[in-house]
Amino acid sequence: DAVLFHTGHGALWEKDGKQYHAGEPGPGITAIKWLVEKKIVMLGADNFATEAMPGENKERPVEGHQHLLTRSGVYNHENLDLSGLVKDGVYEFVYVFSPLRLKGATGSPGNPFAMK
């Protein structure tokens, strides 16, 4: 299973850069660990880091990223446009992501889409 968070924060992109970059809503490390325990394979959101910024522990920035991919093998998809799904009230769908094949890379741009 995958979990996507629609926070509304992505709507600030190119509209209010100061507020957009000041921090963001999202799950903290406690919620991320709980989701990993539920055996999710991917976590995504409509914001730039998926997780809350600043997080629960200001001494450990982007702790959720570390726990998701490197410790748990859970993919992290950021900056998703989820507004269409929210508008249509869609909660279940087929999620497809086609990343670029980059040798030696730790991430890749791709073309995510949802089939309702």
C-alpha positions as CSV (number, residue, x, y, z in Angstrom):
1,D,0.0,0.0,0.0
2,A,1.0,3.6,-0.5
3,V,-0.1,6.7,1.5
4,L,-0.4,10.2,0.0
5,F,-0.9,13.3,2.1
6,H,-2.7,16.3,0.6
7,T,-1.7,19.2,2.8
8,G,-2.6,22.0,0.5
9,H,0.9,23.4,1.0
10,G,1.9,22.8,-2.6
11,A,-0.6,25.5,-3.6
12,L,1.8,28.1,-2.2
13,W,4.4,27.2,-4.9
14,E,5.0,30.3,-7.0
15,K,2.4,32.3,-5.0
16,D,4.0,32.9,-1.6
17,G,7.6,31.7,-1.7
18,K,8.3,33.1,1.8
19,Q,5.6,31.0,3.4
20,Y,6.3,28.0,1.2
21,H,9.9,27.8,2.2
22,A,9.4,28.7,5.9
23,G,8.3,25.2,6.8
24,E,5.6,22.7,5.9
25,P,2.9,20.5,7.3
26,G,3.2,16.7,7.0
27,P,3.7,13.6,9.1
28,G,6.4,13.6,11.8
29,I,8.9,10.8,12.5
30,T,6.4,9.2,14.9
31,A,3.7,8.9,12.2
32,I,6.3,7.8,9.6
33,K,7.5,5.0,11.8
34,W,3.9,3.9,12.4
35,L,3.2,3.9,8.7
36,V,6.4,1.9,8.0
37,E,5.2,-0.7,10.6
38,K,2.0,-1.0,8.6
39,K,4.2,-2.2,5.6
40,I,3.6,0.7,3.2
41,V,5.8,0.7,0.1
42,M,5.5,4.4,-0.7
43,L,4.8,7.7,1.1
44,G,4.0,10.9,-0.9
45,A,2.7,14.4,-0.5
46,D,2.0,17.7,-2.2
47,N,4.9,19.5,-0.5
48,F,8.7,19.6,-0.9
49,A,9.8,17.2,1.8
50,T,6.8,15.0,2.4
51,E,7.4,15.2,6.2
52,A,6.8,18.1,8.6
53,M,9.5,20.8,8.5
54,P,10.7,21.5,11.1
55,G,10.2,18.0,12.4
56,E,9.7,16.7,15.9
57,N,13.4,16.9,16.7
58,K,15.0,20.1,15.3
59,E,18.5,18.5,15.8
60,R,17.6,15.8,13.2
61,P,16.3,17.5,10.1
62,V,14.6,15.3,7.5
63,E,14.7,12.3,9.8
64,G,11.7,10.9,8.0
65,H,13.7,10.7,4.7
66,Q,16.4,8.7,6.4
67,H,13.9,6.3,8.1
68,L,11.8,5.8,4.9
69,L,14.3,4.9,2.2
70,T,17.6,4.0,3.8
71,R,16.3,2.2,6.8
72,S,13.0,0.8,5.6
73,G,13.1,0.7,1.8
74,V,10.0,2.8,1.5
75,Y,9.9,5.2,-1.5
76,N,9.3,8.9,-0.9
77,H,7.5,11.0,-3.6
78,E,7.5,14.7,-3.2
79,N,5.7,17.7,-4.8
80,L,2.8,15.7,-6.1
81,D,-0.2,17.5,-7.6
82,L,-3.0,15.8,-5.7
83,S,-5.6,18.6,-6.2
84,G,-7.5,16.7,-8.9
85,L,-8.0,13.6,-6.7
86,V,-9.1,15.8,-3.8
87,K,-11.5,17.8,-6.0
88,D,-13.1,14.5,-7.3
89,G,-13.2,12.9,-3.8
90,V,-11.0,10.0,-5.0
91,Y,-9.3,8.0,-2.2
92,E,-8.4,4.8,-4.0
93,F,-6.7,4.6,-7.4
94,V,-3.9,2.9,-9.3
95,Y,-0.7,5.0,-8.9
96,V,1.9,4.7,-11.6
97,F,5.4,6.2,-11.5
98,S,7.9,5.9,-14.3
99,P,11.3,7.2,-13.2
100,L,14.2,7.9,-15.5
101,R,16.8,5.1,-15.5
102,L,19.8,6.8,-14.0
103,K,22.8,4.6,-13.2
104,G,24.2,5.3,-9.7
105,A,21.5,7.9,-8.8
106,T,19.7,8.1,-5.5
107,G,16.6,9.7,-7.0
108,S,15.0,10.4,-10.3
109,P,12.4,12.7,-11.8
110,G,9.5,10.8,-13.2
111,N,6.0,11.1,-14.5
112,P,3.5,10.1,-11.7
113,F,-0.2,9.6,-12.6
114,A,-3.3,8.2,-10.9
115,M,-5.8,6.0,-12.8
116,K,-9.2,6.5,-11.1
